[in-house]
Amino acid sequence: MQMLKPSHVLSAHSGRTRSIYFALGANLAVALAKIIGWSLTGSGSMLAEGLHSIADTGNQGLLLLGLSQARKPPSVRHPLGQGRVIYFWSFIVALMLFSMGGLLSIYEGVDRLIAPTQLVSPGIAIAILLFAGIAEGISLRAAVHEINKVRGERSYWTWFKESRQSALLIVAAEDSAALVGLLLALSAVLASALTGNPLYDALGSIAIGGLLIVVAITVSVQIKSLLVGESAAPEVCLAITRFLEHRPEILRIDSLITLQQGDQVIVLLKAEFSNEPSAIKLLADMQQIKVAFLAAFPQVKMMYMEPVIAS
């Protein structure tokens, strides 16, 4: 695995806010276009995609709210800060994707199966879907650009499973689902337009709903683990371990615990230190390690060290 420099591994925001704003702008424009297209064509797939984009627009607003709250400083009530609040809002986003996106799309599709409605002006629907594909592609490109800064040589799927950046994870999952959903919607509209059978449009809406439910459940599993409490990402733990192992003051690491708190990481270290002539010298060495460590890993806001007696 490629080893990233500590300052790169723990960069404060990694451009996530920028990628969220890209997604917010794209989803807002696409949602308006799809709803207008649905009102003009009566396409169930277009309505399903419109509901999806409306949910995504609200989701980006919740992620921005979560990032803002996560930056609040520690307080008496929240002595470790509120970094993990972004995981709560990310989980809410996944629930919205499941309900407003997935379930409503399936409901709309089933309703169209029961009471089929012929498409009107399918060319308008196709044009809007192509516009939406371009907008979503730009948004996904911005998200992928930020992911590439931190994933190293890992595959995208491996990064998805190991990432602790829930906001970026949500944006990437939503944009990917949006592009696949647009492909399904375009296929359904084309099939209905060419055959004159509205069945394909209804099936497209159901397929889009199923896709969104699968994505929402997959994302929820990842976010749930972060809510419970996860260590820092594997490459971060490796960078921290290597940094401490190369400190001359440390003879042996007894245990190293990391806890991800949104953007922040808390580190608890138990180690055997070099034989010191006095407790004052030991404390001075520990302080020197802490200063150097926090400078190398700027997102580690709290570090606790405990010396252990040699075995």
HELIX and SHEET records of a PDB file:
HELIX    1   1 PRO A    6  VAL A    9  1                                   4    
HELIX    2   2 ARG A   16  THR A   41  1                                  26    
HELIX    3   3 GLY A   44  ALA A   70  1                                  27    
HELIX    4   4 VAL A   85  MET A   96  1                                  12    
HELIX    5   5 LEU A   97  LEU A  103  3                                   7    
HELIX    6   6 LEU A  104  ILE A  114  1                                  11    
HELIX    7   7 PRO A  122  VAL A  150  1                                  29    
HELIX    8   8 TYR A  156  GLU A  162  1                                   7    
HELIX    9   9 SER A  166  THR A  195  1                                  30    
HELIX   10  10 LEU A  199  VAL A  228  1                                  30    
HELIX   11  11 PRO A  234  GLU A  245  1                                  12    
HELIX   12  12 ALA A  279  ALA A  296  1                                  18    
SHEET    1   A 3 ILE A 250  GLN A 261  0                                        
SHEET    2   A 3 GLN A 264  PHE A 273 -1                                        
SHEET    3   A 3 VAL A 300  PRO A 307  1                                        
END                                                                             
